[in-house]
């Protein structure tokens, strides 16, 4: 066994000297018996690296929470809402709610029927019957099937995906798969790309709709701000828009059409009875007391 390295120390009480191992923190004087502290370890001290943290905002109340990057879950300090942290992959059958904060992949072959699921980016490859909420994006991939509700900044339905929902709320809706909406659709921009099939009623008075070449879409009715048709659009009832534009390869049919302006490029086709367009009334700001006076 290696002998410890010794050092000479002096008792502060009687000035006697004695040998002690290097690194000793305290000792008793062998001459007078008094206890005294030593200088401590002289080697390099170990410095603990502070834990890396990140700020997590509660998806329920919005409160900021500071948590370790390596943490797998947390509970909101304000509302006690539970959040799973880190990317998740859902396999097999699951019926419980999923309150994730980061990315979630519903893997191919999975069956998710939880009442609600949240995350930053939700990717559907299997079958999902739920209300989905994402802070960034919801993507339904080829072969994915989804039914329920969708709420996100961006919703993307890829070719080969099947989506049938009651409610869809987003800023941008990008569709090249099959979509059926039986209830409410709220969006700022909708783009139907080649391969898209879309059915339902569109009541999106503030949104712009673009139907790209190669798309054949059929709607019950459409109310929107602007519609650009490069493919084929057929309506069962009416179309009402501030502006209608049909490209040279586009075809548009509706029994009744109301528009602030209509542009049909050479080669394009628009069929329907043009009726008087009644612009939407802008909301009137309440008068101040001074104006009223």
C-alpha positions in Angstrom: 0.0 0.0 0.0 1.3 3.4 -0.9 2.2 5.5 2.1 0.4 8.9 2.3 2.4 12.0 1.7 2.9 13.9 5.0 3.1 17.5 5.8 4.4 19.4 8.9 1.7 21.3 10.8 2.0 23.7 13.8 -0.4 23.7 16.7 -1.8 27.3 17.0 -2.3 26.8 20.8 1.2 25.5 21.9 3.3 25.9 18.8 4.3 22.3 18.8 4.8 20.7 15.4 3.7 17.3 14.1 3.3 15.4 10.8 -0.2 14.9 9.2 -1.3 13.5 5.8 -1.7 16.0 3.0 -5.3 16.8 2.5 -6.3 16.4 6.1 -8.9 18.9 7.2 -8.4 18.9 11.0 -6.5 17.1 13.8 -5.6 17.1 17.5 -2.3 18.3 18.9 -0.3 15.4 20.2 1.4 17.8 22.7 -1.4 19.7 24.3 -4.4 17.7 23.0 -6.1 20.8 21.5 -8.2 20.4 18.4 -7.4 22.7 15.4 -8.2 22.9 11.7 -5.7 22.5 8.9 -5.5 24.2 5.5 -7.4 21.3 3.8 -6.7 19.6 0.6 -4.0 21.3 -1.5 -4.8 19.4 -4.7 -7.2 20.7 -7.4 -10.7 21.0 -6.1 -13.5 19.4 -8.0 -16.0 22.0 -9.3 -19.5 20.8 -10.0 -20.8 21.8 -13.4 -24.2 23.6 -13.0 -27.1 21.7 -14.5 -28.2 22.8 -17.9 -31.8 24.1 -17.8 -34.4 25.1 -20.3 -37.7 27.1 -20.1 -40.8 25.1 -20.6 -44.2 26.9 -21.0 -47.2 25.1 -19.7 -49.6 24.1 -22.5 -52.5 24.6 -20.2 -51.9 28.0 -18.5 -48.9 29.3 -20.3 -46.7 29.8 -17.2 -42.9 29.5 -17.7 -41.2 26.6 -15.8 -37.4 26.2 -15.5 -36.5 22.5 -15.8 -33.3 20.5 -16.3 -32.7 19.6 -19.9 -32.4 15.9 -18.9 -35.8 15.9 -17.1 -38.3 13.4 -18.4 -41.4 15.1 -16.9 -42.4 18.2 -15.0 -45.4 19.7 -13.2 -46.4 23.3 -13.8 -45.5 25.4 -10.7 -48.7 27.5 -11.3 -51.5 25.1 -12.3 -49.9 21.7 -11.5 -50.5 20.5 -15.0 -48.4 17.4 -15.8 -46.1 17.4 -18.9 -44.0 14.6 -20.3 -40.7 16.0 -21.6 -38.5 14.6 -24.4 -39.4 13.2 -27.8 -42.0 10.4 -27.7 -42.8 7.5 -29.9 -46.3 5.9 -29.5 -46.4 2.2 -30.4 -49.1 -0.4 -30.1 -52.5 0.4 -28.5 -52.8 3.4 -26.2 -56.0 4.9 -24.8 -54.7 7.3 -22.1 -54.2 11.0 -22.6 -50.8 12.2 -23.7 -49.6 15.6 -22.5 -46.2 15.8 -24.1 -44.2 19.0 -24.6 -41.7 18.0 -27.3 -42.2 16.0 -30.5 -44.5 12.9 -30.7 -44.5 10.3 -33.4 -47.5 8.0 -33.6 -45.7 5.1 -35.2 -46.9 3.0 -38.1 -49.2 0.2 -36.8 -50.1 2.1 -33.6 -53.7 2.7 -32.5 -54.1 5.8 -30.3 -57.5 6.6 -28.9 -56.7 8.9 -26.0 -59.1 11.7 -25.4 -56.4 14.3 -26.1 -52.7 14.5 -27.1 -50.4 17.6 -27.1 -46.9 18.3 -28.2 -44.6 20.6 -30.2 -44.7 18.6 -33.5 -47.1 15.7 -33.9 -46.5 13.2 -36.7 -49.2 10.6 -37.5 -48.1 7.4 -39.2 -50.6 5.0 -37.6 -54.3 5.3 -36.6 -55.2 8.2 -34.3 -58.7 9.0 -32.9 -58.2 12.0 -30.7 -58.1 15.7 -30.2 -54.6 16.8 -31.2 -53.0 20.1 -30.2 -49.5 21.1 -31.4 -47.6 24.3 -30.7 -45.9 24.1 -34.1 -47.1 21.5 -36.6 -49.3 18.4 -37.1 -48.3 16.1 -40.0 -50.3 13.1 -41.2 -48.0 10.9 -43.3 -48.7 8.5 -46.1 -50.8 5.6 -44.6 -51.8 7.6 -41.6 -55.4 7.8 -40.5 -56.8 10.5 -38.3 -60.2 11.3 -36.9 -61.2 13.9 -34.2 -59.9 17.5 -33.9 -56.8 19.3 -35.0 -55.4 22.5 -33.5 -51.9 23.8 -34.6 -50.1 26.6 -36.4 -49.5 24.4 -39.4 -51.4 21.3 -40.5 -50.0 19.2 -43.3 -51.8 16.2 -44.9 -49.5 14.2 -47.1 -50.5 12.2 -50.2 -51.9 8.8 -49.1 -53.1 10.1 -45.7 -56.8 10.0 -44.7 -58.2 12.7 -42.3 -61.8 13.0 -41.2 -62.3 15.6 -38.5 -65.0 17.6 -36.8 -62.9 20.7 -36.1 -59.7 22.0 -37.7 -58.0 25.2 -36.5 -54.7 26.4 -38.0 -52.9 29.2 -39.7 -51.7 27.2 -42.7 -53.4 24.1 -44.1 -51.4 22.2 -46.7 -53.2 19.2 -48.3 -52.1 16.6 -50.8 -54.1 13.7 -49.2 -57.7 13.0 -48.4 -59.6 15.4 -46.0 -63.2 15.5 -44.9 -64.3 18.2 -42.5 -67.8 17.8 -41.0 -67.7 20.8 -38.7 -65.6 24.0 -38.4 -62.5 24.9 -40.4 -60.5 27.9 -39.3 -57.4 28.9 -41.3 -55.6 31.9 -42.8 -54.2 30.1 -45.8 -55.2 26.8 -47.5 -53.3 25.1 -50.3 -54.6 22.0 -52.0 -51.8 20.3 -53.9 -51.7 17.5 -56.5 -53.3 14.4 -55.0 -55.6 16.2 -52.6 -59.3 15.3 -52.2 -61.3 17.6 -50.1 -65.0 17.5 -49.1 -67.1 19.6 -46.8 -68.2 23.1 -46.4 -65.7 25.9 -46.3 -66.7 29.0 -44.3 -63.4 30.8 -44.0 -64.3 34.5 -44.8 -60.8 35.8 -43.8 -58.7 33.1 -45.5 -57.2 32.6 -49.0 -57.7 29.3 -50.8 -55.4 28.0 -53.5 -56.3 24.9 -55.5 -53.2 23.8 -57.4 -53.0 22.0 -60.8 -53.9 18.3 -60.7 -56.4 18.7 -57.8 -60.0 17.8 -58.2 -61.9 19.2 -55.3 -65.6 19.1 -54.5 -67.3 21.3 -51.9 -70.8 21.9 -50.5 -70.1 25.6 -50.5 -67.3 28.1 -50.1 -67.1 31.4 -48.4 -63.5 32.9 -48.4 -61.5 36.0 -49.0 -59.7 34.9 -52.2 -59.8 31.7 -54.2 -57.2 30.8 -56.9 -58.1 27.8 -59.1 -55.4 26.1 -61.1 -57.0 22.6 -60.9 -60.7 21.6 -60.9 -63.3 22.8 -58.3 -66.9 21.8 -58.2 -69.5 23.1 -55.8 -72.9 21.8 -54.9 -74.2 25.1 -53.7 -72.7 28.6 -53.7 -69.3 30.3 -53.9 -68.7 33.7 -52.3 -65.3 35.5 -52.3 -63.8 38.9 -52.5 -61.7 37.8 -55.4 -61.9 34.8 -57.8 -59.0 33.9 -60.1 -59.1 31.0 -62.5 -55.8 30.1 -64.3 -55.5 28.8 -67.9 -55.6 25.2 -66.7 -58.3 25.7 -64.1 -62.0 24.9 -64.1 -64.6 26.2 -61.6 -68.2 25.3 -61.4 -70.8 26.6 -58.9 -74.6 27.0 -59.2 -74.3 30.6 -57.8 -71.2 32.8 -57.7 -70.8 36.1 -55.8 -67.5 37.9 -56.0 -66.0 41.4 -55.7 -63.8 40.7 -58.7 -63.4 37.7 -61.2 -60.3 37.0 -63.3 -60.4 34.1 -65.8 -57.2 33.5 -67.8 -57.4 32.4 -71.5 -58.1 28.6 -71.5 -59.6 28.7 -68.0 -63.3 27.9 -67.4 -65.8 29.4 -65.0 -69.4 28.2 -65.0 -72.2 29.4 -62.8 -74.8 32.1 -62.3 -73.2 35.4 -61.2 -75.2 37.1 -58.4 -74.8 40.4 -56.7 -71.8 40.3 -54.3 -72.5 41.7 -50.9 -69.1 42.6 -49.2 -68.7 41.7 -45.6 -69.2 44.6 -43.3 -66.0 45.6 -41.4 -66.5 45.7 -37.7 -67.4 49.1 -36.4 -65.2 50.5 -33.6 -67.2 51.7 -30.6 -67.4 55.5 -30.4 -65.7 57.2 -27.5 -67.6 59.4 -25.1 -66.0 62.5 -26.6 -67.2 61.5 -30.1 -70.6 60.7 -28.8 -70.7 64.2 -27.2 
